[in-house]
C-alpha cells in the first residue's frame, strides 16, 4: 500500500488545526479534544432522538445548546477528536510513514487518555448523565480555576463559563437522579479530571537510552 500524506490524513478530521508548540499547551489541546469528542457524540444522539422542547427548562437549555453547538463548530475547525487519534494508531501499522506523525501526537494521546480513563472509571459502565455539563465544568475548572492560558485558542475567551454553569445550577432540583445531585457529582468529577491532567508529566523517549549515556 502507498503512504498516506499526513496532511491528507489530518484534513479529513480537522480543517485548520491549531497545534501547540509547547508541551504545557498540549494539555489544553487534550482537554479540547475531550470536549469536541463528547459534544459530537452528545449532539449526534440528540439530533437522532429529535426530542421536542416541552420541558420547563427548555428556553435555558436551548441557550446552552446553541452556545455549545457554536463552540463545537469552532472545535471542529481547530482541534482533532479522538477518532483521529484512534485512526492514526491503527493506520500507522499499515502505513509506516505515519509513525513519525504518531510519535508527535504521543503527548496528546497520553493526556487525553488519563482524562478518559478517569471518567470511564467513575461511571464504570453506568449511564453518563449530563455530558454537556461535564464539558463545561472541566473547561471552567481549567481556564478559570487553574487560570491556564487561552492565547492559542482565542475562541475560549468568548465562552462565558460562569453563565453556562449558572444555567445548570439554577435547575439543581431538576438534575436529581437516584437521590443524588448530578450537578454536585459532575463538579467533583471535573475537579478530579483536571487534577489528573494538571499533575501528569509526559516523559518523551521513555525506553530509549541516549548515545551520551551509553558512552
N, C-alpha and C positions, 0 to 999 in steps of 0.2 A: 504494500500500500504506500502511496505517496505521503509526503509530510503535509501536515495541515499548518498553514501560516498562522502564527499566534494571533495576529491582528484580526484574521477572519474568525478564529475561534472565539475571540472576545466580543466582536461586533454582533454576534448572534445573541448576546446576553445583555450588553450594555453599550449604548451608543456613544457616550462621551465620558468615559470613566475618569474620575479624579483619583489618581493613585498617590498615596503619601510617600514622601521620600525619607521621612524619619520614622523609626520603629514605634515611637510613642504615639504617633498619629495613626498607625495601623490598628491600634486598639479602638480608636474612634471608628475607623473603617469597618472593623469587625462588628461593632455594635450596629452600624448602619446596614450591614449585610443581614444581621439578625432581624432588624426592623423590616427591611424590604421583604425578606422571605416570609415573615409572619404576616405582614399586611397583604402580600399577594395571595397567600393561602386563605386568609380570612375573607377577603373580598370576593375571591373566586367562589367560595362556599355561599356567601351572602347573595351574590348575583344568581347563582344556581337555584337557591331556595326561593328567590324573588318574593321575600316577605313584604307585607304591607307596612303602613305607618299608622297602626291603630293604637299603640300604647301611649300612655300619658307622657312619656319622656321622649317621644319621637322628634319633637322640634329641637330639643337639645342634642339628641342622638344624631339627627341629620346634620347639625352643625359640626359635630365631631367627625362624622364620616366624610363630610365634604373637605374638611381640613386635612384629614389623613389620606384621602384619595389624591389630593393635590400633592401632598408630601410624597406619596408613593410614586407619582409620576416623576418627581424630581429625583428620587432614589433610583428609579429605573434608568434614568439618563446618566447618572453619575456613579452608581455603585452596583457591583455584581450581586447576585444572590447565591444561595448555597448550591443550587443546581449547577452553576458554572464551576464551582469547586469540585463537586462530585464528578461531573463530566470530564474535568481536567485530569483528575486522578485516573479515571477509567480509560480515557483516550491516550494518556501518556504510555500505557502499556502496549498500545498498538502503534503509536507514533513517537518514536524516541526523541524527535525534535521538540516535543512538548515538555520534556523532562526539565529543561532549563527554566521554562516558564513556571512549571510546578514548584521548582526549588525556590523561586522568587515569591511564590504565594504561600510558602510554608508558615510564616508567622501569622498571616491572616487566617489560614486554616486552623492553626493551633488556638488562636484567641477565640475564634468562632466556636470551636469545639468545646472549650471549657464552659462557655455560656450555655450552649445547647445541652450539654450533659447535666448541668446544674438544674435547668428547667425540667429535663426529662426525669431526673431522679426525684425531683419534688413531686411531680404528678404521678410518676410510676404507673403509667398506663391509664390513669384516670382522665376524665374529661378536662380539657384545658379551658377554663372559664375566663371570659373577658380578655382574649389575646390582644385586642387593641389597647386596652388599658395597661397591659404588661409592657407593650411597646412604648407607650407614652411615659410610663413610670420609670423604666430603665434609662430612657433618654434624658428625662428630667434629673434623675439621680446623677448621671454622668456629667451633663452640661451645667446644671445649676448646683447640684450638691458637691461635685468634685471640681467644679469650675474648670473643666477641660476646654482647651482652645477649639474654636469652630472656624478658624480662619480659612482653612482649605475647603470647608463645606459651608459657605455663607447662607445657604437656604435654611440651615438650622437656626439662624438668628431670626428668621421670620416666624418661627414656631413659638406661640405663647403657651408654654407647657403648664404654667400655673392655671391659666384659664381652662385648658383642656382637663387638667386634673380636677378642677372645681366642678366641672360638669358631672363627673362621676361621684365626687364627694357629696354633692348636693342630693344625690339619689342613693345614698348608702342603704336605706331600708329596702330599696328595690333589689339590691345586689346581695341579698342574704340567700345562702344555699346550705341546706343541712345544718341549720342553726349556727352558721358561722358567716362572718362578714368577708366576702371575697375581696372587697376593696383593701381591707387591712392585710389580708393574706398576700395579695399581689404587691403591696408596698413592701412587705417583709421579704418576699421572694426577690423583688427588684434590688433591694439592698444587698442581698446575698450574692446575686449575679454580678453586680458591679464590684463587690469586694473581691470576688474570684478574678474578674478581669483586671482590676487595678493591681492586685498583688502578684499576678502571674508574670514570670520573667521568661522570655523566649531566649534560648541559647542556640545560636546557629552552629552547624557542623559539630553536633554533639559526639559523633563517633569517629570524626576524622582527627588524626594526630598530625600536627603541623610539622613541616620539614625541620623547623628550628628545634622542636622538642625531640626529634629523632636523632639529632646530632649529638 
